Amino acid sequence: QVQLVESGGGLGQAGGSLRLSCAASGSIFRSDPMGWYRQILGKQRELVALITGVGATNYADSVKGRFTISRDNSKNTVYLQMNSLKAEDTAVYYCNVHRGAPLWSWGQGTQVTVSS
């Protein structure tokens, strides 16, 4: 079992930046793809950024060019750098191992609120 702890959320200004962190405890293989997801109030959780074990990345169209996912395997930590924030980025953000679908139980997430 893996525990996932997200942090770094808060109140951001439109056009501003936030950096999220996800610390994983337990057995995470360095080859595991890791994803950042978000759940906007009233909507389903969606995958917004993905990074493979070798560092290849993929992004949802809604965040492409603004968000950057990265990982530090030595720390079992995944990051999400969020730039040029928009009000529609307001959501609870989660991370998880992504093997075609989220693998582990969800952490508590971290709330991001963007004011316009």
N, C-alpha and C positions, 0 to 999 in steps of 0.2 A: 504494500500500500504506500502511496505517495501523498504527502501533504503539501499543499500549495498555498503560499501566503503572498497576497498581492498588497502593494503599498504604493504611495506616491500620489494618490489622487487628491482632489481638493477643488478649490474654486479657481478657475482660470478666466482670463479675459479673452474675448474674441480677438484673434490675431496673435495671441500669446502662445506659450509653450508649457508643457508639463512632461515629466519623465516618470513613468511607472516602472516598478520593479516587481519581479515574481521570484520568490525564493522557494525552491523545491527541496523537501527533505525525503529521504527514502531512496529507493532504487530508481534512479533516472539514468538511462543509457545515453551516453554522449551522442549516439547516432539518432536518438529520438527526435523527431520533429516537434517543435513547440509552437503553440499558437496563442495569440491574444484574441479574446472574444469580447464582445460587449452586448449588453442587454439594455436597450432603450425602453423606458417605461411603457408598458402595454404591448411590447413587441417581443418576438422571439430572439433568443440569443443568437448572435451571428459571429462568424469568424472574420476578423479584420486584418490579421497579419500572421504570417507563418514563416518559420525559419527551420531549415533542415539541420541535421547534425554537422554538415560541412559548410553551413552558412548561406546557402541559397535562400532567397526570400521571395515571398509573394504577398500581395496586398489586395484587399477589396478596392474596387474602383472609388469608393467613397472616401478613402484615406490615402490613396496612392499619391505620392509626391509630397505628402505632409507628414506621414508617420514613418518611423524607422524602427524595425525590430532588430535586436541584437542579443547575443548570449555570451555568457562567460561560463564555460563548462567547469572551470576550476572551482567556481563558487556555486554551481548548480543554480544559476540565476539568469533570468531572461528579462530584457528591458524593452520598453516601448517609449521611444522619444516622439512626442506629439507636438508638432509645430503648426502654426497657422490655424489655431483652434477655431472651430465654428460652434455656434449654439447647438447644432444638430449632433455634435460629438458628445453631448451630455448623456451619460449612461453609467451603468456599473460595469467595470472592466474586470475580466477574469483571464487567467492563463490556464493552460492544460497541455498535456502531451496530446498530440494530434496524430493518430494513426488512421487516417481516413475519417475519424470521428473522435470526439473527446474521450480520453481513456479513463481518467480517474475522477473521483468525486470532486465536485467543485469546492474551491475555497470560499472565503467570505466576500471576495471581490473588493474593489476599491472604487468609490464613487468619484466620478469626474463631472463637475458642473461648470459649464462655460456661460459666462454672462456676456450679453451683446451690448 
